Amino acid sequence: MTQTATLSGAKPRLYQTPSSYYSMIARLALAEGGIAHERVFVDIHFRLSQQQPDYVRLNPGMTVPTLVLADRILVDSRDIAEYALGAAPDAETKGWVDLHYGYPIEELTFGGILARNPLARIMIPKRLEAARRQLLAHAAANPDLASVYQARAEVFARRVATFEPDAVVKLSERRRAEAIGFMDRLEQTLRDGRAVLVPPAYGVADVVWTVFLGRMEFAGLGEEIPKRPALARYWAAMQARPSFSAADIWTKIHLGRLIGGIIGISRS
């Protein structure tokens, strides 16, 4: 059943990046909720479009996704998922969703890249530092938004410390171990044959953990899924849902599409 998108009937606008983990959560939830929306590509990697003043006024956190409705703006993937499918109605669902959002998925993704690639250990911290400096330049150029830009610059300063080359290998190992532990926990829960994570109906917990499993494939941990029969069954069922294709869940890098989106010739 399609939900009424906005009070005015206008189509919601989703600012997102195809490869972005949290954008995928938003897309999947909106697809499952049957909510028609317009997708707007945000180049967060090269043009750093999320730092432009017009976008900052929509989302002061300078993140994706952002869902613009007629009556409000949602800037967190969890809020978007709960808008699309309803807030967690029970403690079990809330527990699964809280568990998911307590895990720093970017430390798995970028930590893994840095741990495996010596060149990345040189280049990515430099990119993070360059982004921090650019944020401070935006603060100087936009006095009305200076405090917002300065706060975001502090986030990037912490990221530079988090992905410090000498520590990133251990960080990556820790995040990989935690991710495998989550798969074990999912396996134990799904062993009773349930079709969804929290019966009786597909919900927000299924959205976030479906995207998590997609990221496991993306991050080179996909081989862990077939080792867990109940999890493998669930993962196959989630991929078979029409929403999975509609939401464009990335389980591997699509370099051509990523570049195409950046230069404006790829679907968003």
C-alpha positions as a printed Julia matrix, in Angstrom:
268×3 Matrix{Float64}:
  0.0     0.0     0.0
  1.4     3.36   -1.01
  1.68    5.85    1.84
  0.65    9.47    1.41
  4.02   11.08    0.75
  3.44   14.61    1.97
  0.65   16.78    3.29
  0.53   18.63   -0.02
  0.71   15.51   -2.16
  4.09   16.53   -3.63
  6.6    13.79   -4.32
  9.35   13.54   -1.67
 12.88   14.31   -2.82
 15.66   12.0    -1.65
 19.17   13.47   -1.78
 21.46   10.46   -1.87
 24.58    8.81   -3.23
 24.19    5.42   -4.96
 27.14    3.78   -3.19
 26.38    5.3     0.23
 25.47    2.71    2.87
 22.91    4.9     4.6
 21.43    6.03    1.27
 20.77    2.37    0.51
 18.86    2.02    3.77
 16.69    4.99    2.81
 16.08    3.69   -0.71
 15.2     0.2     0.51
 12.79    1.49    3.15
 11.05    3.81    0.69
 10.79    0.97   -1.84
  9.29   -1.36    0.77
  6.91    1.36    1.9
  5.75    1.97   -1.65
  6.63    5.65   -1.4
  7.27    7.26   -4.76
 10.1     9.75   -4.6
 12.59   11.66   -6.71
 16.26   10.77   -6.28
 18.81   13.56   -6.41
 22.47   12.56   -6.77
 24.87   14.13   -4.26
 28.55   13.81   -5.15
 30.08   13.34   -1.71
 33.47   12.14   -2.99
 34.89   14.54   -5.55
 32.79   17.71   -5.79
 31.92   17.42   -2.09
 28.44   18.7    -2.93
 27.29   18.02    0.61
 29.42   20.97    1.73
 27.67   23.51   -0.5
 25.62   26.09    1.43
 22.31   25.16   -0.22
 22.7    21.55    0.86
 23.95   22.5     4.32
 20.74   24.45    4.85
 18.82   21.24    4.18
 21.09   19.0     6.22
 23.48   20.75    8.62
 25.2    17.43    9.25
 26.34   17.41    5.59
 25.53   13.73    5.23
 23.42   11.61    2.92
 20.62   10.72    2.74
 18.28   13.66    3.18
 14.55   13.24    2.54
 12.68   16.46    1.85
  8.95   16.26    2.57
  6.34   18.97    2.3
  6.12   19.34    6.06
  9.61   18.41    7.29
 13.11   17.28    6.37
 14.56   13.95    7.56
 18.36   13.76    7.7
 18.92   10.34    9.26
 18.43    7.0     7.51
 16.77    5.55   10.61
 14.2     8.34   10.63
 13.58    7.84    6.92
 13.12    4.08    7.39
 10.72    4.62   10.26
  8.82    7.22    8.23
  8.46    4.67    5.42
  7.64    1.58    7.49
  6.64    2.87   10.91
  8.67    3.26   14.08
  9.85    0.12   15.87
  6.64   -1.24   17.45
  8.33   -3.58   19.91
 11.44   -4.01   22.0
 12.88   -6.76   19.8
 12.76   -4.63   16.66
 14.18   -1.65   18.51
 16.98   -3.81   19.87
 17.99   -5.0    16.41
 17.86   -1.48   14.98
 19.81   -0.02   17.9
 22.44   -2.76   17.49
 22.83   -1.9    13.84
 23.18    1.84   14.36
 25.66    1.35   17.17
 28.15   -0.16   14.74
 30.48    2.25   12.83
 30.17    0.67    9.41
 32.53    3.21    7.83
 35.32    1.92   10.05
 34.84   -1.51    8.51
 34.69   -0.2     4.96
 37.45    2.41    5.03
 39.44    0.55    7.64
 39.54   -2.47    5.36
 40.65   -0.41    2.37
 43.38    1.24    4.4
 44.52   -2.03    5.97
 44.88   -3.71    2.57
 46.25   -0.82    0.53
 49.43    1.03    1.58
 48.76    3.78   -0.97
 45.3     4.34    0.51
 46.9     4.74    3.94
 48.73    7.72    2.49
 46.0     9.19    0.3
 42.81    8.84    2.39
 44.1    10.69    5.46
 45.27   13.45    3.11
 41.79   13.61    1.57
 40.21   13.78    5.01
 42.53   16.6     6.03
 41.81   18.43    2.76
 38.07   18.11    3.44
 38.59   19.52    6.94
 40.41   22.54    5.53
 37.72   23.08    2.91
 35.06   23.07    5.63
 36.95   25.8     7.45
 37.14   27.77    4.21
 33.37   27.44    3.83
 32.98   28.67    7.41
 34.96   31.79    6.58
 32.96   32.4     3.39
 29.52   31.79    4.95
 29.31   33.54    8.32
 25.68   32.5     8.84
 26.75   28.85    8.64
 30.18   29.2    10.27
 29.35   27.24   13.42
 27.88   24.39   11.36
 30.95   24.16    9.15
 33.29   24.36   12.13
 31.45   21.53   13.88
 31.73   19.37   10.79
 35.44   20.2    10.49
 35.9    18.81   13.99
 34.26   15.55   12.85
 36.85   15.28   10.07
 39.66   16.0    12.5
 38.48   13.02   14.56
 38.33   10.88   11.41
 41.94   11.73   10.63
 42.82   10.39   14.08
 40.56    7.32   13.71
 42.15    6.29   10.42
 45.71    6.96   11.55
 47.81    4.62    9.38
 49.7     2.9    12.19
 46.47    1.97   14.01
 44.13    1.22   11.15
 45.08   -2.45   10.67
 44.04   -3.31   14.23
 40.91   -1.19   13.83
 39.98   -3.1    10.69
 40.55   -6.46   12.39
 38.34   -5.43   15.32
 35.5    -4.24   13.09
 35.68   -7.4    10.96
 35.45   -9.57   14.08
 32.45   -7.58   15.29
 30.75   -7.9    11.9
 31.22  -11.67   11.93
 29.8   -11.73   15.44
 26.68   -9.97   14.17
 26.31  -12.62   11.47
 26.53  -15.31   14.16
 23.81  -13.57   16.12
 21.6   -13.31   13.05
 22.16  -16.99   12.35
 21.08  -17.97   15.85
 17.91  -15.89   15.59
 16.96  -17.14   12.13
 17.46  -20.84   12.9
 13.8   -21.26   13.81
 12.89  -20.75   10.15
 11.35  -17.31   10.47
 10.95  -15.45    7.18
 11.66  -12.02    8.65
 13.89  -10.92   11.46
 11.03   -9.96   13.79
  7.81  -11.79   12.83
  5.19  -11.5    11.64
  6.0    -8.77    9.11
  8.95   -7.29    7.25
 10.06   -4.13    9.03
 12.83   -1.66    9.72
 15.06   -4.36   11.23
 14.96   -6.25    7.93
 15.83   -3.08    6.02
 18.96   -2.26    7.99
 20.28   -5.81    8.26
 19.64   -6.5     4.58
 21.82   -3.51    3.72
 24.35   -4.69    6.3
 24.6    -8.07    4.57
 25.04   -6.29    1.25
 27.92   -4.4     2.79
 29.44   -7.67    4.0
 29.58   -8.78    0.36
 30.99   -5.39   -0.63
 33.66   -5.48    2.09
 34.9    -8.98    1.24
 33.09  -10.81    4.02
 30.42  -12.36    1.81
 32.06  -15.77    2.11
 30.95  -15.83    5.74
 27.25  -15.88    4.82
 27.05  -19.39    3.24
 28.75  -20.8     6.35
 25.54  -19.95    8.2
 22.61  -21.8     6.58
 19.78  -19.86    8.17
 21.46  -16.55    7.38
 22.11  -17.68    3.79
 18.42  -18.58    3.41
 17.35  -15.2     4.77
 19.85  -13.29    2.6
 18.62  -15.08   -0.53
 15.02  -14.24    0.38
 15.81  -10.59    0.99
 17.6   -10.31   -2.36
 14.6   -11.88   -4.09
 12.23   -9.17   -2.86
 11.34   -6.62   -5.59
 12.46   -3.83   -3.28
 16.06   -5.06   -3.3
 16.48   -4.39   -7.0
 14.41   -1.21   -6.88
 16.61    0.16   -4.08
 19.85   -0.53   -5.98
 21.67   -2.26   -3.12
 25.38   -2.43   -3.94
 27.08   -5.71   -3.09
 30.17   -4.8    -5.1
 31.81   -1.67   -6.43
 30.35   -0.34   -9.7
 33.21    1.89  -10.75
 31.71    2.89  -14.09
 28.45    3.92  -12.49
 30.24    5.75   -9.72
 32.24    7.78  -12.21
 29.19    8.23  -14.43
 27.2     9.67  -11.54
 29.99   12.08  -10.75
 30.14   13.42  -14.31
 26.36   13.4   -14.69
 25.69   10.52  -17.1
 24.56    7.8   -14.71
 21.17    7.25  -13.15
 21.05    8.38   -9.56
